[in-house]
């Protein structure tokens, strides 16, 4: 029987903001949501997609014969990508002498992923760290639970960063092999949430409730986006939901624009272009509000 594969976008070692201790974060391809501020837009597709750095393209034409789907042409001395025709095969990336083409993800065997995870085993033991699955929505790939199970069998801590926009059965299957879930709680208003992300608030909230009732360790996180959910009333409602569940910790993630360049490489517009990034000090008053409501609020990196 063939070993399961996961489509991996990136593996980040020595991460410090994705769970306790020093962690290895495995980013997986695919997400059901379309948040307009997404810092990993290349992970939204369920299959790898091509990132093309047109600014660095010299128009040599090496990629044209490599593209079997006819998705590449030359215009203005640079390669142009027909996104409708591109199948994300990566053939153009392998022949580009300038390295301007890259695929967002690649299939990896679970054992190969674990080989990377094990490299920092000594640091996990020293700091209480381990493996964190992220994305995209990592639980969207069926083999993700099998990877968590492999980590658990080797005594490696495993956390999951999730949208909670997956079937309850998926979360239920992950629970026995997961030490904790970081759940993005993006907005307490159903209509606003669906317009901005495509998520259904009822699904998110019910999944969170079921996780907590089942005894899972859950931490709610809110990516704070100016003009969307940074108002005091909105954040107060987020905190109130956490307190109603009996939670004592909350994480606020200040808006940043680190993913901006990826949109250009995907030939997509970035809706927040020109919006100043938020420093941690911008959320100090929100953290104080959470504290008054009985929460320990951490401002993430």
PALODREN-51851 format. One record per residue: x, y, z of N, C-alpha, C, CB in turn; residue in one letter. Coordinates in steps of 0.05 Angstrom, whole numbers, padded with zeros to 5 digits, always signed. Glycine has a CB too. Layout:
PALODREN-51851
XYZXYZXYZXYZA ...
end
This chain:
PALODREN-51851
+00017-00024+00000+00000+00000+00000+00018+00025+00000-00019+00000+00025X +00011+00044-00018+00028+00068-00020+00024+00085+00005+00020+00084-00045X +00046+00098+00012+00046+00116+00035+00030+00141+00028+00075+00124+00044X +00013+00151+00046-00002+00176+00041+00016+00199+00035-00021+00182+00065X +00005+00218+00020+00020+00243+00013+00004+00267+00024+00024+00245-00017X +00019+00288+00031+00007+00314+00037+00019+00334+00018+00012+00321+00066X +00003+00353+00009+00013+00375-00007+00023+00397+00012-00009+00386-00027X +00049+00399+00013+00062+00417+00033+00071+00443+00019+00086+00403+00046X +00063+00465+00030+00070+00491+00019+00098+00499+00029+00050+00513+00026X +00102+00495+00055+00128+00504+00067+00131+00489+00094+00128+00535+00071X +00155+00485+00102+00161+00476+00129+00180+00496+00142+00174+00447+00128X +00170+00508+00164+00185+00528+00178+00195+00517+00204+00167+00554+00182X +00220+00517+00207+00232+00507+00232+00238+00531+00251+00258+00492+00226X +00240+00524+00276+00247+00544+00297+00226+00566+00300+00274+00556+00292X +00201+00559+00297+00179+00579+00300+00173+00582+00330+00154+00570+00284X +00166+00606+00338+00161+00612+00366+00133+00623+00371+00181+00631+00377X +00117+00627+00351+00090+00639+00354+00067+00620+00348+00088+00664+00337X +00073+00595+00345+00053+00576+00336+00048+00553+00356+00060+00565+00309X +00049+00560+00381+00045+00540+00402+00068+00542+00422+00044+00512+00390X +00067+00527+00443+00087+00529+00464+00114+00519+00454+00079+00512+00488X +00135+00532+00465+00162+00523+00459+00171+00528+00430+00165+00494+00464X +00193+00516+00422+00203+00518+00395+00189+00498+00377+00234+00515+00394X +00179+00506+00354+00162+00488+00339+00171+00488+00309+00133+00496+00341X +00163+00466+00297+00166+00463+00268+00138+00465+00256+00180+00436+00260X +00133+00485+00239+00106+00489+00228+00105+00478+00200+00099+00520+00229X +00087+00460+00195+00083+00449+00168+00058+00462+00156+00080+00418+00170X +00062+00478+00135+00040+00491+00122+00029+00474+00100+00049+00519+00111X +00003+00469+00100-00009+00451+00080-00026+00467+00060-00026+00430+00094X -00028+00457+00036-00043+00470+00015-00073+00466+00018-00033+00459-00013X -00088+00486+00010-00117+00484+00010-00131+00498+00032-00125+00455+00010X -00152+00514+00026-00167+00527+00047-00195+00533+00036-00154+00554+00056X -00216+00529+00052-00243+00534+00042-00251+00564+00043-00263+00519+00059X -00234+00580+00056-00241+00609+00059-00226+00626+00039-00235+00618+00087X -00235+00650+00036-00222+00670+00018-00220+00697+00032-00238+00672-00009X -00206+00697+00055-00203+00722+00070-00187+00742+00053-00189+00717+00097X -00197+00766+00051-00184+00786+00033-00158+00796+00043-00203+00809+00028X -00151+00791+00069-00126+00799+00080-00106+00775+00081-00129+00810+00108X -00113+00752+00071-00098+00728+00074-00068+00732+00068-00109+00705+00057X -00051+00724+00086-00022+00728+00082-00010+00703+00068-00008+00733+00108X -00025+00682+00063-00016+00659+00048-00036+00652+00026-00013+00635+00067X -00040+00671+00007-00061+00666-00013-00054+00643-00031-00065+00691-00030X -00029+00636-00033-00021+00614-00050-00031+00587-00039+00009+00613-00053X -00038+00586-00014-00048+00561-00002-00078+00557-00005-00041+00561+00028X -00092+00577-00016-00121+00574-00018-00130+00552-00037-00133+00601-00027X -00116+00549-00059-00122+00528-00078-00117+00501-00067-00107+00532-00105X -00133+00481-00074-00128+00454-00064-00104+00441-00078-00153+00437-00068X -00095+00452-00100-00072+00441-00114-00050+00463-00115-00079+00431-00142X -00026+00455-00120-00004+00476-00122-00010+00496-00144+00022+00462-00127X -00003+00521-00140-00007+00541-00160+00020+00555-00165-00028+00562-00151X +00022+00567-00189+00047+00579-00197+00050+00608-00187+00050+00579-00227X +00072+00614-00175+00079+00641-00168+00100+00651-00188+00090+00643-00138X +00095+00673-00200+00112+00684-00221+00121+00712-00214+00097+00683-00249X +00147+00715-00210+00158+00741-00203+00165+00756-00229+00183+00738-00185X +00145+00770-00240+00148+00783-00266+00169+00805-00266+00121+00794-00275X +00174+00817-00243+00193+00838-00242+00222+00828-00247+00193+00852-00215X +00227+00803-00241+00253+00792-00245+00256+00777-00272+00260+00773-00222X +00234+00774-00286+00234+00759-00311+00250+00775-00332+00206+00753-00321X +00268+00761-00346+00285+00774-00367+00275+00767-00395+00314+00766-00364X +00253+00752-00397+00241+00746-00423+00258+00727-00440+00236+00771-00437X +00273+00709-00428+00291+00691-00444+00275+00671-00460+00310+00677-00425X +00250+00665-00451+00233+00646-00466+00238+00617-00460+00237+00651-00495X +00255+00611-00441+00261+00583-00435+00236+00568-00425+00283+00581-00414X +00218+00582-00413+00194+00569-00402+00173+00562-00423+00181+00588-00381X +00173+00575-00446+00152+00571-00466+00150+00542-00475+00157+00589-00489X +00172+00530-00485+00170+00502-00494+00165+00483-00471+00194+00494-00509X +00172+00490-00446+00168+00472-00423+00139+00471-00415+00184+00482-00400X +00123+00491-00422+00095+00492-00413+00078+00476-00433+00085+00522-00412X +00068+00453-00424+00052+00436-00442+00023+00445-00445+00053+00408-00431X +00015+00463-00428-00013+00472-00430-00016+00499-00445-00024+00476-00402X +00007+00509-00456+00006+00534-00471-00003+00558-00455-00012+00530-00494X +00004+00558-00429-00005+00579-00412+00014+00603-00411-00009+00569-00384X +00037+00601-00424+00057+00623-00423+00062+00635-00450+00084+00612-00412X +00063+00661-00450+00070+00676-00474+00089+00699-00467+00044+00688-00488X +00102+00710-00487+00119+00733-00482+00106+00759-00491+00146+00730-00497X +00107+00779-00474+00095+00805-00480+00111+00826-00466+00065+00806-00472X +00119+00846-00481+00134+00868-00469+00161+00859-00458+00119+00880-00447X +00172+00838-00470+00198+00828-00461+00197+00811-00436+00216+00850-00457X +00173+00802-00427+00171+00786-00403+00150+00764-00408+00164+00803-00379X +00153+00743-00393+00134+00721-00394+00108+00729-00381+00145+00695-00381X +00085+00722-00393+00059+00727-00382+00045+00700-00377+00042+00745-00401X +00031+00697-00355+00018+00672-00348-00012+00674-00353+00024+00665-00319X -00023+00656-00369-00052+00653-00372-00062+00636-00349-00060+00641-00400X -00073+00648-00328-00080+00634-00304-00102+00613-00309-00090+00653-00283X -00119+00618-00329-00141+00599-00335-00130+00574-00347-00161+00612-00354X -00108+00576-00362-00096+00553-00375-00075+00539-00358-00083+00562-00401X -00063+00553-00339-00041+00541-00323-00052+00519-00305-00028+00563-00305X -00039+00495-00306-00048+00473-00290-00030+00468-00266-00048+00448-00307X -00010+00486-00262+00007+00483-00238+00025+00459-00238-00010+00483-00214X +00035+00452-00262+00052+00428-00264+00081+00433-00254+00052+00417-00292X +00089+00458-00256+00116+00465-00247+00138+00461-00267+00122+00450-00223X +00131+00453-00292+00152+00449-00312+00168+00474-00318+00140+00438-00338X +00154+00497-00318+00167+00522-00324+00187+00530-00301+00146+00545-00328X +00180+00522-00277+00197+00529-00254+00224+00514-00256+00183+00523-00228X +00223+00490-00266+00247+00474-00267+00267+00483-00288+00240+00445-00272X +00258+00499-00308+00276+00507-00329+00283+00537-00329+00264+00501-00356X +00270+00553-00311+00275+00581-00311+00303+00587-00299+00254+00596-00294X +00321+00599-00314+00348+00604-00304+00349+00626-00283+00366+00612-00327X +00328+00643-00281+00328+00664-00262+00312+00657-00236+00316+00689-00274X +00299+00634-00236+00284+00626-00213+00260+00643-00207+00302+00627-00189X +00248+00654-00228+00225+00672-00224+00198+00656-00221+00222+00692-00247X +00198+00631-00228+00174+00614-00226+00178+00594-00203+00169+00599-00252X +00157+00591-00187+00158+00572-00165+00130+00561-00160+00169+00585-00140X +00128+00536-00152+00102+00524-00144+00097+00529-00115+00101+00494-00151X +00072+00533-00108+00065+00538-00080+00067+00514-00062+00037+00550-00078X +00066+00490-00073+00067+00467-00056+00077+00443-00071+00040+00461-00045X +00084+00422-00057+00093+00397-00069+00084+00373-00052+00124+00397-00072X +00079+00351-00066+00071+00327-00051+00095+00316-00035+00060+00305-00070X +00090+00310-00010+00110+00298+00007+00099+00274+00022+00121+00318+00027X +00115+00253+00024+00107+00230+00040+00108+00237+00069+00125+00205+00034X +00091+00225+00085+00090+00231+00113+00117+00225+00126+00068+00215+00127X +00130+00204+00118+00156+00197+00130+00177+00218+00124+00165+00170+00120X +00175+00231+00100+00194+00252+00093+00189+00277+00110+00193+00258+00063X +00164+00283+00115+00157+00306+00132+00167+00301+00160+00126+00311+00132X +00163+00277+00170+00172+00271+00197+00203+00272+00199+00162+00244+00205X +00216+00265+00177+00246+00268+00178+00254+00296+00184+00257+00258+00151X +00240+00316+00173+00246+00344+00178+00238+00351+00207+00231+00362+00158X +00215+00342+00215+00205+00348+00242+00225+00337+00264+00177+00336+00247X +00235+00314+00259+00253+00301+00279+00279+00316+00283+00259+00272+00271X +00287+00332+00264+00313+00346+00265+00316+00363+00290+00318+00362+00240X +00293+00373+00299+00294+00392+00322+00283+00378+00348+00278+00417+00316X +00284+00352+00349+00273+00337+00371+00285+00347+00398+00278+00307+00368X +00312+00352+00398+00325+00360+00423+00314+00387+00432+00355+00363+00419X +00307+00405+00414+00296+00431+00421+00267+00428+00432+00297+00450+00397X +00252+00409+00420+00225+00405+00430+00226+00396+00459+00210+00384+00413X +00244+00377+00464+00246+00366+00491+00255+00388+00511+00266+00343+00492X +00272+00406+00502+00282+00427+00520+00262+00449+00525+00308+00438+00509X +00245+00455+00506+00227+00478+00508+00198+00471+00509+00232+00496+00484X +00191+00446+00507+00163+00439+00507+00150+00444+00480+00148+00454+00528X +00166+00444+00459+00156+00450+00432+00147+00425+00418+00177+00464+00416X +00146+00427+00391+00137+00404+00375+00128+00413+00347+00115+00390+00389X +00109+00398+00337+00099+00402+00310+00073+00418+00311+00093+00375+00296X +00070+00437+00292+00045+00451+00288+00037+00450+00259+00048+00481+00297X +00012+00442+00254+00001+00442+00227-00014+00468+00222-00018+00417+00223X -00008+00480+00199-00020+00505+00192-00027+00505+00162-00002+00530+00199X -00035+00527+00151-00042+00528+00123-00045+00556+00113-00067+00512+00118X -00066+00559+00096-00088+00542+00090-00103+00531+00114-00079+00520+00073X -00120+00512+00108-00134+00497+00128-00122+00469+00128-00165+00496+00123X -00104+00463+00148-00089+00438+00147-00107+00413+00148-00069+00437+00169X -00129+00415+00162-00146+00392+00165-00163+00387+00140-00164+00395+00189X -00160+00403+00120-00173+00398+00094-00161+00375+00079-00172+00423+00077X -00137+00367+00086-00124+00344+00073-00127+00320+00091-00094+00350+00067X -00138+00298+00081-00145+00275+00097-00121+00263+00112-00159+00254+00080X -00098+00264+00099-00074+00251+00111-00063+00267+00134-00053+00246+00090X -00073+00291+00140-00062+00308+00161-00065+00294+00188-00077+00335+00163X -00087+00280+00193-00091+00266+00218-00070+00244+00221-00119+00255+00220X -00063+00231+00199-00043+00209+00200-00016+00221+00208-00041+00195+00173X -00010+00245+00199+00016+00258+00206+00016+00264+00236+00021+00283+00190X -00007+00274+00246-00009+00280+00275-00006+00254+00291-00036+00293+00281X -00017+00233+00281-00015+00207+00295+00014+00198+00295-00032+00186+00281X +00029+00202+00274+00058+00194+00273+00073+00210+00294+00069+00199+00245X +00068+00236+00296+00081+00253+00316+00075+00243+00344+00074+00282+00313X +00049+00238+00349+00041+00228+00376+00055+00202+00383+00011+00225+00377X +00057+00184+00363+00069+00158+00369+00099+00160+00376+00066+00140+00345X +00111+00183+00368+00139+00187+00375+00143+00206+00399+00154+00198+00351X +00121+00213+00412+00122+00230+00435+00127+00259+00428+00143+00220+00453X +00121+00268+00404+00124+00295+00396+00098+00310+00398+00136+00297+00367X +00098+00332+00412+00074+00349+00415+00064+00359+00388+00079+00373+00434X +00037+00359+00385+00026+00368+00360+00003+00387+00365+00017+00345+00343X +00004+00411+00352-00018+00430+00353-00028+00435+00324-00009+00457+00366X -00053+00445+00323-00065+00451+00297-00076+00479+00297-00088+00431+00290X -00069+00494+00276-00081+00520+00271-00103+00517+00250-00060+00541+00261X -00128+00522+00258-00151+00515+00241-00171+00538+00239-00164+00491+00251X -00185+00538+00217-00208+00557+00213-00233+00546+00227-00213+00561+00183X -00233+00520+00234-00256+00506+00245-00278+00504+00224-00266+00520+00270X -00272+00511+00199-00292+00508+00177-00288+00482+00163-00289+00532+00157X -00289+00461+00179-00287+00433+00169-00309+00417+00182-00259+00421+00174X -00316+00394+00171-00336+00377+00184-00327+00370+00213-00341+00352+00168X -00346+00368+00231-00340+00361+00258-00325+00334+00259-00365+00359+00275X -00332+00315+00242-00319+00289+00243-00288+00292+00238-00331+00271+00221X -00280+00312+00223-00251+00316+00218-00238+00325+00244-00247+00337+00196X -00250+00345+00258-00238+00354+00283-00239+00331+00304-00254+00378+00293X -00260+00316+00304-00263+00294+00323-00240+00274+00319-00290+00281+00320X -00234+00268+00294-00213+00249+00288-00186+00259+00296-00213+00242+00258X -00182+00286+00294-00156+00298+00301-00152+00300+00331-00154+00325+00288X -00173+00301+00347-00171+00306+00375-00153+00287+00390-00198+00305+00387X -00155+00261+00386-00138+00243+00402-00108+00245+00397-00147+00215+00397X -00101+00258+00375-00072+00259+00368-00063+00288+00367-00067+00246+00342X -00078+00306+00379-00072+00335+00379-00072+00346+00407-00092+00350+00361X -00051+00361+00414-00049+00372+00441-00064+00398+00445-00020+00376+00448X -00070+00411+00423-00085+00436+00425-00092+00447+00397-00069+00457+00440X -00114+00463+00397-00123+00475+00372-00123+00506+00376-00152+00466+00365X -00111+00519+00356-00114+00548+00354-00135+00554+00333-00086+00562+00346X -00157+00565+00341-00180+00569+00323-00183+00599+00317-00206+00558+00335X -00183+00606+00291-00187+00633+00283-00216+00641+00286-00178+00637+00253X -00221+00661+00303-00248+00671+00307-00247+00700+00296-00257+00670+00338X -00255+00703+00271-00249+00727+00256-00269+00750+00260-00247+00721+00227X -00294+00742+00266-00315+00763+00270-00339+00750+00283-00323+00777+00243X -00352+00764+00302-00375+00753+00316-00401+00757+00301-00377+00764+00343X -00401+00771+00279-00426+00776+00263-00426+00758+00239-00428+00806+00255X -00446+00742+00236-00447+00722+00215-00446+00734+00187-00473+00705+00218X -00461+00755+00183-00462+00767+00156-00435+00779+00148-00484+00788+00154X -00423+00793+00167-00397+00806+00162-00376+00785+00157-00388+00824+00186X -00377+00763+00172-00357+00742+00169-00360+00729+00142-00360+00721+00191X -00384+00723+00134-00388+00709+00108-00380+00727+00085-00417+00700+00105X -00387+00752+00086-00379+00771+00064-00349+00772+00061-00390+00799+00070X -00335+00773+00083-00306+00778+00082-00290+00753+00078-00297+00791+00107X -00300+00730+00086-00284+00705+00085-00297+00681+00071-00277+00698+00113X -00324+00681+00070-00338+00658+00061-00344+00638+00082-00322+00645+00039X -00337+00644+00107-00341+00625+00129-00369+00628+00141-00320+00630+00151X -00379+00606+00152-00405+00606+00166-00400+00607+00196-00422+00581+00158X -00408+00628+00209-00404+00632+00237-00415+00609+00253-00415+00658+00247X -00439+00599+00246-00452+00578+00261-00434+00553+00261-00480+00572+00249X -00421+00547+00239-00404+00524+00237-00380+00527+00255-00395+00519+00208X -00367+00551+00254-00344+00556+00270-00351+00553+00300-00333+00584+00264X -00372+00567+00308-00379+00568+00337-00387+00540+00347-00401+00588+00342X -00402+00525+00331-00411+00499+00340-00387+00480+00342-00432+00487+00321X -00369+00481+00323-00345+00464+00324-00328+00471+00349-00328+00467+00299X -00326+00497+00355-00310+00505+00379-00324+00494+00404-00308+00536+00380X -00350+00497+00406-00365+00487+00429-00361+00457+00433-00394+00494+00427X -00362+00442+00410-00360+00413+00412-00331+00405+00420-00367+00401+00385X -00311+00420+00410-00284+00414+00418-00281+00417+00448-00264+00432+00403X -00291+00439+00458-00288+00445+00487-00304+00425+00504-00297+00474+00493X -00328+00418+00495-00344+00398+00510-00330+00371+00510-00372+00395+00497X -00315+00365+00489-00300+00340+00488-00274+00340+00503-00295+00333+00459X -00267+00364+00514-00243+00365+00531-00218+00374+00516-00238+00339+00543X -00221+00384+00492-00198+00393+00476-00188+00420+00487-00205+00396+00446X -00162+00424+00484-00150+00449+00491-00153+00468+00467-00119+00446+00499X -00167+00490+00472-00174+00509+00450-00166+00537+00457-00204+00508+00444X -00152+00550+00439-00146+00578+00442-00157+00593+00418-00115+00583+00444X -00173+00613+00423-00184+00630+00402-00165+00652+00394-00212+00642+00410X -00163+00657+00368-00146+00678+00358-00161+00695+00339-00120+00666+00344X -00156+00721+00340-00169+00740+00321-00148+00755+00306-00188+00759+00335X -00146+00752+00279-00129+00770+00264-00143+00797+00262-00123+00758+00235X -00131+00817+00273-00145+00843+00275-00139+00859+00249-00136+00859+00300X -00160+00864+00234-00158+00877+00208-00172+00905+00210-00170+00860+00185X -00157+00926+00206-00169+00953+00207-00193+00956+00188-00148+00975+00201X -00214+00967+00198-00238+00970+00181-00256+00946+00180-00229+00978+00154X -00247+00924+00191-00264+00900+00190-00272+00891+00218-00249+00877+00176X -00252+00887+00235-00259+00876+00262-00243+00889+00285-00255+00846+00263X -00233+00913+00279-00216+00926+00300-00232+00944+00319-00194+00942+00287X -00258+00946+00315-00274+00963+00332-00277+00951+00360-00301+00968+00320X -00280+00968+00380-00281+00958+00408-00305+00940+00412-00283+00982+00427X -00328+00948+00400-00352+00931+00404-00349+00904+00392-00376+00945+00391X -00336+00902+00369-00331+00876+00356-00313+00859+00372-00320+00880+00327X -00291+00870+00382-00272+00855+00398-00284+00847+00425-00246+00871+00402X -00301+00864+00436-00314+00857+00461-00332+00833+00457-00331+00881+00471X -00346+00831+00434-00363+00808+00428-00346+00783+00425-00380+00813+00403X -00322+00786+00412-00304+00763+00409-00296+00753+00437-00279+00771+00393X -00288+00771+00454-00280+00764+00481-00303+00751+00497-00269+00788+00496X -00327+00762+00493-00350+00751+00507-00356+00723+00499-00375+00769+00502X -00352+00716+00474-00356+00689+00465-00336+00670+00479-00353+00687+00434X -00311+00679+00481-00291+00663+00494-00298+00658+00524-00263+00676+00492X -00306+00680+00537-00313+00677+00565-00337+00659+00570-00318+00705+00577X -00357+00661+00551-00380+00644+00554-00373+00614+00551-00401+00651+00532X -00351+00608+00538-00342+00581+00535-00324+00572+00559-00327+00578+00509X -00318+00591+00577-00301+00585+00599-00272+00587+00593-00307+00557+00608X -00265+00599+00571-00236+00602+00564-00224+00625+00579-00233+00607+00533X -00198+00624+00584-00185+00644+00599-00162+00658+00584-00173+00633+00625X -00156+00648+00560-00135+00659+00543-00146+00667+00516-00112+00639+00540X -00133+00687+00504-00142+00697+00478-00117+00708+00464-00165+00718+00479X -00116+00705+00438-00093+00716+00422-00104+00735+00401-00077+00693+00409X -00092+00759+00400-00097+00779+00380-00073+00780+00361-00103+00807+00392X -00078+00779+00335-00057+00780+00315-00059+00806+00300-00059+00755+00296X -00040+00824+00303-00041+00850+00289-00038+00847+00259-00019+00869+00300X -00053+00863+00245-00051+00862+00215-00023+00868+00206-00071+00882+00203X -00013+00852+00187+00013+00858+00174+00009+00853+00144+00036+00840+00186X +00028+00863+00129+00026+00861+00100+00048+00843+00088+00028+00888+00087X +00057+00823+00103+00079+00806+00094+00072+00790+00070+00088+00788+00116X +00046+00785+00066+00038+00769+00043+00032+00785+00018+00014+00753+00049X +00036+00811+00019+00028+00828-00003+00041+00820-00030+00035+00857+00003X +00067+00815-00029+00082+00808-00053+00072+00783-00067+00110+00806-00048X +00060+00765-00052+00050+00740-00063+00026+00745-00082+00042+00721-00041X +00010+00766-00076-00013+00771-00093-00003+00779-00122-00030+00794-00081X +00018+00795-00123+00028+00803-00149+00039+00779-00164+00050+00824-00146X +00051+00760-00150+00062+00736-00162+00040+00717-00172+00081+00722-00143X +00016+00721-00161-00007+00705-00168-00025+00720-00188-00023+00697-00144X -00017+00744-00196-00033+00761-00214-00060+00768-00201-00037+00748-00241X -00059+00773-00176-00083+00781-00161-00079+00808-00148-00091+00760-00140X -00100+00823-00145-00098+00849-00132-00098+00846-00101-00120+00868-00141X -00085+00863-00087-00084+00863-00058-00102+00885-00048-00055+00866-00047X -00124+00878-00036-00145+00897-00028-00136+00916-00007-00169+00883-00020X -00116+00910+00009-00108+00927+00031-00083+00943+00024-00103+00910+00056X -00077+00945-00001-00053+00960-00010-00053+00988+00002-00051+00960-00040X -00032+00996+00015-00030+01023+00026-00039+01025+00055-00046+01042+00010X -00051+01004+00065-00060+01004+00093-00036+01000+00111-00081+00982+00098X -00032+01018+00131-00008+01015+00149-00010+00990+00165-00006+01039+00167X +00012+00977+00170+00012+00953+00187+00007+00962+00216+00039+00938+00185X -00001+00943+00232-00007+00948+00260+00016+00939+00278-00033+00935+00269X +00025+00955+00295+00044+00947+00316+00029+00936+00340+00063+00970+00324X +00043+00922+00357+00030+00910+00380+00018+00932+00398+00050+00894+00396X +00030+00956+00398+00020+00977+00415-00009+00986+00406+00038+01001+00414X -00015+00981+00381-00042+00989+00371-00064+00972+00384-00043+00986+00341X -00056+00949+00395-00076+00931+00407-00075+00931+00437-00072+00903+00397X -00060+00949+00449-00057+00950+00478-00084+00955+00491-00037+00973+00486X -00100+00973+00481-00126+00979+00493-00145+00955+00490-00138+01004+00481X -00143+00941+00468-00159+00917+00464-00151+00896+00484-00157+00906+00436X -00125+00893+00489-00116+00873+00509-00126+00880+00536-00085+00871+00508X -00126+00906+00542-00136+00915+00568-00166+00909+00571-00131+00945+00572X -00181+00913+00549-00209+00907+00550-00213+00877+00556-00222+00914+00523X -00198+00860+00542-00200+00832+00548-00193+00825+00576-00182+00816+00529X -00173+00838+00587-00165+00833+00615-00188+00840+00634-00140+00849+00622X -00201+00862+00628-00224+00871+00646-00247+00850+00644-00234+00898+00637X -00247+00835+00623-00268+00815+00619-00259+00788+00629-00277+00813+00590X -00236+00787+00641-00226+00762+00653-00209+00745+00636-00250+00746+00662X -00198+00756+00614-00181+00741+00596-00152+00750+00598-00191+00745+00567X -00134+00731+00594-00106+00737+00590-00102+00739+00560-00087+00715+00604X -00097+00763+00551-00096+00769+00522-00067+00771+00513-00112+00794+00514X -00059+00754+00495-00032+00755+00484-00033+00769+00456-00019+00727+00482X -00015+00786+00451-00013+00799+00425+00009+00784+00409-00006+00829+00426X +00000+00770+00388+00018+00752+00373+00037+00767+00355+00002+00733+00357X +00056+00753+00345+00076+00764+00326+00067+00762+00298+00103+00751+00330X 
end
